[in-house]
Amino acid sequence: MAEEHKVRRRDFLAGVAGLSGLAALGLPFLPKLAVAATPENQAAPAGASIARVGIYPALGISRVGGSQKWFYAPELPGVPAHPEGGFKDGDSLIKKQVQRFRIFAFDDQGRVIQELTAADASIEWRVHVANTKAAWYGFVNPHDNGEHAPGIPTRMRNQYFTTTAQREKMLVIDPGAVSISGANTNWNGNDQNYAMKGRFWDSVDVGLGQVRTDAAGRLLVVPADGVSQSPRGTAITNFADNDDWCDGPVDAHVTLSDGRVLDAEGAWIACVGPDFAPEIPAISTLYDVVENMNWEQKWSEPPQAPLSFRQHIYPTFRRLALMEWVSAAANLQQGWLDIGDFSSAAYLAQLADPSEANKAFRQNVFSAFRDPYNMGPNAFKEEHLKLPLMPGDGVDHNGSPLQWFQFPKLQYERLRLWADGAFENDFADAALDQVTDLDQLPVEQRPHALTEAALEPCSGGAFHPGVELSYYLRLPELYARHADPQAEMFRIARGTRPSLVQNVGRVLDFSSATSGADAPIGPQMAGDLTRWMGLPWQPDAFSCQRVAMQADFPVPVWWPALLPVDVLPEEHYNQLMRTDLPPEQRVKFFENRVWWARGVPGIGYHANASYWDGIRNMISVWQKMGFVVERPGPVDPERPASIPARLFVEIGRGSMEQRFDWTAEDGELS
């Protein structure tokens, strides 16, 4: 069941176009569509002949969920998914996020002609996903940070299987390639011919999702239910490397109306865990990470002045503003950082002012951002209380400059240019604010917009190992352009190994990960991207919350934009909305945030409530976790001024009781 709730841009902005209206309504930072054609994607002239075809997004993201209801992954940068009825099916099942793939046609100069659908061509899709995590090596920390945070070599998981044949048979879940064509094929998901099903431990059938097509013949990759278990009952002993997630290539054969058959430039699909704060982007996204890699490799142009405030600068400020809803450290950052309130419209107006008279203000704000170029011996102290307060890749190495989160350098360079005043204030764009559908964009913007929209909601660090995917995405060897300068940016290189199992020796380190013709960080095969992630994924999701430090305040957090830490619960929201409560009581409910993962380590009189209880229990209760979504604030005349007009509230939280199906009528249990 598809749920696609199109929210118009002007509905988001409540009829507001510009900063003055935002200030009048007291709204927090709202989404702003901001896309542009890349230099490689320009519109073709009318009547141009098709020379090649490509699949978009280049790297798509599906997210698991136990419900049979689903919604489309975002397709417009800056605009999150808004499924009808929310992201959960009741309080115990999460809806699946389904990635939709499209095909675009190009002329012989690489200019965009149009999208091709079933009305224009015969399209045969081919998808091959696999889960090879159990046959891969364990994870401790990233391997690519050199002397600043040396990678710790890791051993094979399940190494008692010593031969490739044994590991293929017992540890690899490989459905093989599944093909589909036509329009509305398997739309209801009942045809097993389109199921992606493999086998684990040579005894358990495991579904990795299925493929469908929509009314236009576009491909839909529907993820699995997200269930994790050991067929042998093996205990959970590690956040990521327990002995006992899928990804793979997406291809298409396109037969044009003139009889020509073209193989589309292939894409990739990664099926990953849920995003529990889907309307709050990470401070740095996977799109930022890959875009930075393209820039460092000189595959893309350096930042050109004047920058677009709306496209290049505002997103970072908006993400910082929204962090207050998922992290106490961000909510209280004015107590530990000499900087203003990023959620203030008046502050935004000053941030958007490029004048020379405003330069000192901009430079002061810029100094609050952590400098990724500072690799000195005291960087871990000098860069500590800067934005954002999150651990970094080198958290395993005390005193490392990478102990704290690092911005991709391109993102930081754009902030530097902003601080210098090399930008234009194009924040208000009434035309873009009206866009609700990909097809409303100019055709040359649509292919790249799909890739940006797919990666923008994903966490761009710290990679320990990460939320959706990991550090290898910042290494050029992973991409097709590394070997072929004519290949599009963001395309994953394709491997041709004889087996999905890969053995690089007793341990995996940076040398073995990047050396040889079939280097693991190189051309990829089904399952290669997600094999680096936590096994199973739920313990890693729980373990990366707060980080206990010697100082009690402020407390660093890991990935709050996807796995929230401190939230405004629905019960508090209901109370602050009450008009019969005195204003000071309503403010108390607004200001008191709670731990998102409360109850996961255990409930009851003598609950152990330990870390290990938590990572074990998350395997069972992950679908009961709440989602942080936007809700209207109070509007009554007695509304306390400190409560904003729009709030982000944790809703849909289920009971953490695991012994039986509890309802409120059963009374409180201990």
Disulfide bonds with the S-S distance in Angstrom:
none
